[in-house]
Amino acid sequence: MTRRPYISTPEEIVQDVIASARLEGQTLEPEAIAVARRIANGEMTSEEIKAWQRARVAEIQAEARSRK
């Protein structure tokens, strides 16, 4: 008897992302959870994901510079 592989639902994937962040001692902003949900549902292309990541990194860097 061949066992079928378990395939996670999009919501399970999002919950795993949230749990992983918590294990690392982090909390995710609602925007990041919304993006994770869009990715899990296949609603973002790889280019859109990369653009969001670049924009987010730029925001974080700007915040860090303003604190100095």
N, C-alpha and C positions, 0 to 999 in steps of 0.2 A: 504494500500500500504506500503510495507516494503522498507525502504531506505537502500541502500547498503553503507557500510562504505567507506570513502575515504582512499585510500592507496597511500602514497607518493611515488614518483619515487625516484630512487637513487640520482639523481641530486638535487631534492628538499631537500632530507635529508642532503646532503652536504651543500647546501645553508643555511639550518637551523642551522647547526653546526657553520658555519662562522658567521651568524647573532648573534647567542648566544654568541660567543666569543666577538664580537664587543660590545654587550650590557654590557658585563662584563669589558669592557675597554681593551680588549686584541686583538692582531692580531695573526693570525695563520701563521706559517711558511709554505712555499710550501710543505715541506715534510709531515707536519701534515695534510694538505688538501688532499694530495695524498693518505695518509693512510685512511683518512675518506672516500674518494671515493672508495677505495678498500673494506673497510668494508661495505659500503652501497651497493656495487655491489655483496657482498657475496664472495669476492675473498680471504678473510683471515679467517683462523680458529681461534677459541678462544685462542688456544695455541700461534698462531702467534701474535695475538693482545697483549696477556700478555707479550710475549718476547719483542715485540717492546716497550711496556710501561716500562718494566724493564730497557731496554737499554737506553731509553730516560731519565728516572729518574737518572740513573747513570751518563749520560752526564751532566745533569743539576747540579747534586751534585758536579761533578768534576769541572765544571765552577765556581761554588760558592766557592769552596775551593781555587781555584787558585787566586781568587780576594782578599782573606784575607791577 
